[in-house]
Amino acid sequence: MSQTEEKYLVGSQAAEFLGVKPATLYAYASRGQIESVPGNSGRERCYRLSDLIKLRQAARGVKTVRDNDQAIWTGPSIKSAITEITPEGHRYRGKLGLDLAHQEMTFEATAELLWDCEKPVVDWSGIEPFSLDPLLSQMPAGGKLECLDLLKLLLINCDMTYSLGINPAVEDVYDKARRLIVTMAWAVGLLNGRDRSVKYESASISELLARSLSHNPGNEHVRLINQALVLCADHELNASALACRIAASCDASLFSCLLSALGTFSGNLHGSASRRTEDIVSGSMAFDAVEDWLKHYLAEHESVAGFGTELYHEGDPRARLMLTSALAVNQTDASLLRLKAIVDVVQKELGLAPNLDVGLAAISYALALPPGSGSTIFAVSRTAGWIAHAMEQRLYGGVIRPRARYIGKVAQN
C-alpha cells in the first residue's frame, strides 16, 4: 500500500477517528460507505483518511459538491414487465415470489409465468433433453470440471447443434428453452458420480436436480430444491440479466444470450457467491466462538460473503424463508448450525442481514448436497429468468448502448 499521496489509518485508528466501535467501522466498509485496502503487513486493513473525513462530515450533516457523484456506473433503467422488487419481496408479473413458494408452485409453472406464454406447458415431464454426446466428448477425462463450466459447454454445444435460425417462431423458442433447462438439470449428474450410460428418466426439474445432486434423494430434497428454484428464477435487472439483454438487443441467438448471462453469473460477486458463503462457514470451524472468527475475518476482509443487500432494507426475504425451511428439516448438521450462528452474530455485531447466498448454502447443508450445489441450483433456476429477459428485449427492440462519462486525461495544446 502506497501512502505517498494519501494518508491512511489502520482499523483501530479509523474507528477512533469516527468515534465508533470496530464492528461499526467494518459495517461501513461492507456497505460500501468507505473503502479498505490491505496494509503493509498484508493482513490488516487500512482506510483512506479523506474517506473517513467525508463520512464524518455526512454524519454531522455536512455535504460536499461530490456527494451525489457516483464513483461507478450502476447501469441503466430499462422498462420491464417481468419482475418487480418491492419491500415485501420480488414479484413475478405481479405475483409475490414468497407466496408462490409457500403455495409450492412448481418451478415449471413459475418459468411459464415469467415467459408469459400464450400456451403455457406446466408439466414438463414428457420433454426429452438434448443429446449429451457432444458434451461428453469434450469433458476432460478424469479431470475436475466445475458445474458452471459444464453448463457453459452445454450452451456452446446447443448453439452449434440446435440453432433456431433467423426469426424463429416464439413457441419454437420456448420449446427449445424447456428442453434446455431439462438438459441442464440432467447434465449436472455427470459431475456427481452418475454413470454416463444411465438412461434418462422423465421427471420434474426439482426431481432431476435432486437425483443429480444426491445419491438418495427424498421428498424433502425435491420440495426444498423446488422452493429454491422458484425463489431464484428472476430478480429484476441484475448484472447477468443485463448482460443477457445486451446480447439480445444485438440480435444474438438465444443460447448466446444465455452464455453471456452465465459468464457474468459465474463471477464471485454474483452466482458463485453462495460457494464463498460455504467457504466462510468452513473457515469459521477453526474457532470455538463465532465472535472470535468474525473479528479475525474482518481484519482481512472488508465484507462478509452472503450478507448485506441494497434492495431490501429489512433483509432479503428469500434468504429468511430458505434458512427457516432448511432448519425445519435438519437441526443436526454442524455446518448448518454454524451458518445460523454466523447469521445471528453478523446481524448483532454489524447490523447486516443475510442475502440469497446464505439461503442457498443453508439448503445445501440441510440436504447434504455437494459443495457448490447452491450455485448450481441458482444457475438452472435463473436460466428461466434470462430467457424471459432475452425474449422481452427482442420484443422491445433497439440496441442497448450505454455511454461512458470520460474522466481521463484531457488533450493539451
Phi, psi and omega in degrees: 000123179268132180243023184290328183251329183240146175264136181239151175241143174286171187306313182295321178292320180295318179296319179295320180299319180276345182074036181231169175283155178305323180298322178293322177300315180295326178295319177303317182292319182293332178273359179082011181284331173220160181248139176248152180228156178296139177279181181298331180283343182086351182248317183278141179269145179237158186230136182291128183300320181298324177293319180295323179295316179298319181295319179292322177295319179297322179294334181263007177088010179268131181241150177247168183292343182260006183302324184263010182269109182293134179289328181226161176282128184255009173104162182276172171254117185244132179295136180206144178249018186270297186227137176241135176261121182236166178302332180279345184137182182273146181242129174268109181047047175092351182257126183295126181301322178298321178295318179297321179292317178296325179281358181057039171299141180287156177298321180301315179295326178294317178298316180296326176296315179297322183282342178054047184289145175292325179235078183297141177248094185285328181260112181260009189296338180268003184275129180271142178285164171293158178295137178265001184302313178298325180291318182299323182290341182259350180286135181296131180290117178074355181273156180274127179238127178290150184300316181295328176291322176300316181293327175296315177301319179299316180295320179297316179295320179295321180295325181278332188257325187240048181300140180272353179076190182271133178050059180289156175294145184302315182295329176294322178297314182290329175298316178293324180297316179297315180297323180297312182294322175301315181296319179300313181296325180284319185294330182304328181298339179296336182269355185237035171091001180286132179296139184294343182272354182296132181283147178289133174242125185300140180194172176290165179298319179295323177291319179299316179293321178299318178292323183288331186258346182223141181280340181218067185287146176244188181298325180295325177301311183296318183293313182290323178294320177297319178300315180296319179299317181295316184288335185262000191298328177199159178206053176065214189263069175278184187299316182290323177295321178295317178301318178298315182292324177298314178298318180295324180294338178266010178067032173288159179294161180303314182295325177292322176300316181292326178293321175299316180295315183293324177298318177293316180302327186288352179295154183296339181264008179231251188292334180275001184293332180293329175293322176296326176295319176298324180295321181289328176295314179299317180294329182289342183295343179284353181245137177291317182253134179297326179300320178294318178299316183298317179299316179294318183295317183287343175290340182243346182229147181266353177212164180250118181303131178096003183230144177092137175203141179272353186270335182232116182292332181260015182095160183286114182294335177296318180296319181299314182294316182293321178294318178297317180295320180296315181291335179290333182255346181210110180246018183237343182295126185296321181292321179293318179294323177292321177300316178297321179294321177296318178303314182295317183289318180296321177294320181289314187277323186247348182070025181252131178267155180289152175250191187303327184298325175293318179300317179293319177296321179298316178299317180298316179294316184299327183260005180056046180274160180298154177305140180086000182295331178300316178295325179295310178301316180302314183294315180297316180296311186293341176304324178298318179293319179299320179298318178299318180292319179298316181291320179294320180296321177297322180294319182288323181077173180089143179272130176281112184224087179291160178253151176267145172260103188295129179232015183272199182291146179259153180294140179248134180285000000 
